[in-house]
């Protein structure tokens, strides 16, 4: 009966492709009779939780069930075994292989996905691992797991639309010496075996796709085809169309898009249909995936529509031997409106210094906007635009002081896609937006110095302070540097360093970063000479001369928790934490920056937190969570971070986890009453705590949990903070010399410890003479994947460098680290296990 | 018996120094696993990674002999009661298909007696019956019985009984009467690693995705023994030895060996180590010692329980 159906199908296919649009293309495949397979959806229950609360184990199970269905329904395979069929059973490794061995299955396929230690937007590759008799060794017995892996990896990779690490022997991949396969499923199976890793469940895009039911079918199909190819069986006509529906402008996947093709309809996942299981935020999750099976050969129009977007129709040509991938970008039909202006309506600006800035919701037709721009009283203005054509800057050089101006964007202005401007924001284009701005009275007063650190006459100042001078208004940068210096009083010598000028919340702040530590118990004077001007050209008329005296102690860093130089992959987005509430999600986020950094420690990157509290709420909390459970510290530490404050008087605090009790303590709230960089401390020795989840008693050991922030009602509800060099420190006299230091007699590079590791390890090395040192990490192919020390001079001594995969996303496997110092070169190997 | 005791004393001598364990065979470069005492206590049969091959460690001559290198030979093999033969299901591949055959291996000569042709689809394991004079092999359709050529050992208790599993069913077959008793300990729970006690009165088994259990052969007195893997009975049918292994989904992370009474009492951790992964235990016939393997170390050890 099966043969008859197949023959009939072929005849029909040859004679009349046009009339096949109602025929099922899941036809019977022969050639697997006498063969069977054991499917092992890796892990159990909700193990190996991925990003956004969807686990690898859940994904693996459903891929396995789909593959079982395909093999049983579409082929003449004898038997398909599977080790679990629900999210309840906790199936051990020994049970999986014992059952497969008892059943004498011909092949063992273990289904997995890969992971990084923290959510990632980049790492997302496939991998196939076959059993190997030692690093670089041959395949295990029985053979053919490698054959299946070699076939499977390109199909899986193309199906996942990503890249691959490859088809690799498990001993070589893990770099762990041994004479038998490394992975249990390759080691204790009596049949050909392999293990697949289909992307990363810690990849934020991939795991939102993993949530989709048909995406798992897509993965299963690549395995199905691999099995056919393994047996040299021709792949039947595929007729499967899939793709991602995205917003053209934002690039975000669209929930609830309705896709129609050849009589079939698919609606992309929505919060109501799927994502509510994983997030309470209806806007957080999206994948935009659509999927059709049993599409006949030919060209078909495909319609895509969803409220708020222009419907689209695209032509799709159905591929016969692989998925037909067809992504569609939709154009929003929501007319452009104004998101914000600076100044805000009825607020003021200083003409010629401050511009009018108008931010549109969508990319605009620039000439259309400029044509439909009016200002009254009439005055000549010039325009500049941001690269995305969303932000318009209007030059105000010709505006008069102390005058009202009415600015109008007419409703006939258009966006880039010819939608009429929606001035009143009611969703219907064609109406104007009018707002009034005022120009300030001409500024004739000099800037006022609001605060200075160290304060005049202060004593016992640490030996490497961040000098901070804040002002009442913005300064003209060009007037500053020649007038600033720090003098050692005893000999009038200048202290060297770097001066940075920031404008924060409409006020200037100067931060001076001293190059070397100051001398103990020494008097210094901060000098800012008269002549520094505000943006209106009004100079400060008196010199600032702040004298301070250093003490004999300094903050000494004990352990760097995170210096942010490797990025922010260890940190969750604020809204990814369930503890965060009362914020505007779109406006509350972290990012890594390299422009505003703490130069006091030689930083190269910091973490920027942009936040906006929702004033419709009465409570607010941002938990900026760090996902790495190391390093550990005790109650003798001073917890410190450099924070560039925004002067909003909102609050921040430190949070730590008591690891043995599995609970949390926080510091008392700290008012953010400063602008510019400042070293913030929580001295755990004093035992002062705030109120959150713990009992208020500090019970070590600790790991760092989070920075936390809250709104202080009556103050500005949004702002931007920068965080750098989170560490534990001690404040100790500097005259304690370590007399036991022994100068190394030769160059050496030690084996890292721990090894294997996840996520961090320490590399020690010795140099007998001052040398130019580099320390780099390479993958198995010799590609440089990380630079820990980049040609930096080091004095003679013994050094330790910590390396963490939280900062640089690397997959599990063997890597090499190489040190060069002068003429000395040495290379060693380490293993990352995840 | 006297000779065995003497030899065992010799083996036991180092135990006083080495915390009552002695390394018998294997290393990280020569992984050995899944040891089982012969009924006379004079030999151990064991296998290599992937259960490839069968080897005999002669405790009398302290010598090792490989009797086969066939794939899968070391999985679920069974000694004959006279300690002269081992029954196993071996496999080979031809154009990706797995062919399985039931064989009896002569421990001394290494010669094999094939009981079946090589066949695809052999999802059941063979076992001795009728005092080792026969071997039975369950099939999808029923049960096949093969003559072994051995004289019937009349000292084996209830040797007419044999057991096997089909999904959630334990089937105890009487080869004399042809009757079969079907028990379903836990509905819809797949059973693995079923073993019948030497006195044929009890069974022990694992539930796929669940715990280890004991039960009377008549289906009564089901006892949940908690988490456990790969149970084996003591020769007096009074104890079960097994392992409790932990894994991370990729490889074993820890394991210890336990003994327990079939009623769930007197559970004892026999190894209790944090850094060693002890697995696949087997009682000696006199119950005074055990053999087991250590994961990654690749060695088989003997532990004196006295």
Boltz contact constraints between the chains, C-beta under 6 A:
constraints:
  - contact:
      token1: [A, 34]
      token2: [B, 97]
      max_distance: 6.0
  - contact:
      token1: [A, 34]
      token2: [B, 120]
      max_distance: 6.0
  - contact:
      token1: [A, 35]
      token2: [B, 97]
      max_distance: 6.0
  - contact:
      token1: [A, 42]
      token2: [B, 249]
      max_distance: 6.0
  - contact:
      token1: [A, 43]
      token2: [B, 249]
      max_distance: 6.0
  - contact:
      token1: [A, 78]
      token2: [B, 121]
      max_distance: 6.0
  - contact:
      token1: [A, 84]
      token2: [B, 209]
      max_distance: 6.0
  - contact:
      token1: [A, 89]
      token2: [B, 209]
      max_distance: 6.0
  - contact:
      token1: [A, 90]
      token2: [B, 209]
      max_distance: 6.0
  - contact:
      token1: [A, 91]
      token2: [B, 209]
      max_distance: 6.0
  - contact:
      token1: [A, 93]
      token2: [B, 247]
      max_distance: 6.0
  - contact:
      token1: [A, 94]
      token2: [B, 229]
      max_distance: 6.0
  - contact:
      token1: [A, 94]
      token2: [B, 245]
      max_distance: 6.0
  - contact:
      token1: [A, 95]
      token2: [B, 208]
      max_distance: 6.0
  - contact:
      token1: [A, 98]
      token2: [B, 192]
      max_distance: 6.0
  - contact:
      token1: [A, 98]
      token2: [B, 193]
      max_distance: 6.0
  - contact:
      token1: [A, 99]
      token2: [B, 192]
      max_distance: 6.0
  - contact:
      token1: [A, 101]
      token2: [B, 75]
      max_distance: 6.0
  - contact:
      token1: [A, 103]
      token2: [B, 123]
      max_distance: 6.0
  - contact:
      token1: [A, 104]
      token2: [B, 100]
      max_distance: 6.0
  - contact:
      token1: [A, 104]
      token2: [B, 122]
      max_distance: 6.0
  - contact:
      token1: [A, 104]
      token2: [B, 123]
      max_distance: 6.0
  - contact:
      token1: [A, 106]
      token2: [B, 98]
      max_distance: 6.0
  - contact:
      token1: [A, 140]
      token2: [B, 50]
      max_distance: 6.0
  - contact:
      token1: [A, 141]
      token2: [B, 50]
      max_distance: 6.0
  - contact:
      token1: [A, 141]
      token2: [B, 52]
      max_distance: 6.0
  - contact:
      token1: [A, 142]
      token2: [B, 71]
      max_distance: 6.0
  - contact:
      token1: [A, 142]
      token2: [B, 93]
      max_distance: 6.0
  - contact:
      token1: [A, 179]
      token2: [B, 29]
      max_distance: 6.0
  - contact:
      token1: [A, 180]
      token2: [B, 31]
      max_distance: 6.0
  - contact:
      token1: [A, 180]
      token2: [B, 49]
      max_distance: 6.0
  - contact:
      token1: [A, 183]
      token2: [B, 250]
      max_distance: 6.0
  - contact:
      token1: [A, 184]
      token2: [B, 251]
      max_distance: 6.0
  - contact:
      token1: [A, 187]
      token2: [B, 49]
      max_distance: 6.0
  - contact:
      token1: [A, 190]
      token2: [B, 50]
      max_distance: 6.0
  - contact:
      token1: [A, 190]
      token2: [B, 51]
      max_distance: 6.0
  - contact:
      token1: [A, 190]
      token2: [B, 72]
      max_distance: 6.0
  - contact:
      token1: [A, 190]
      token2: [B, 75]
      max_distance: 6.0
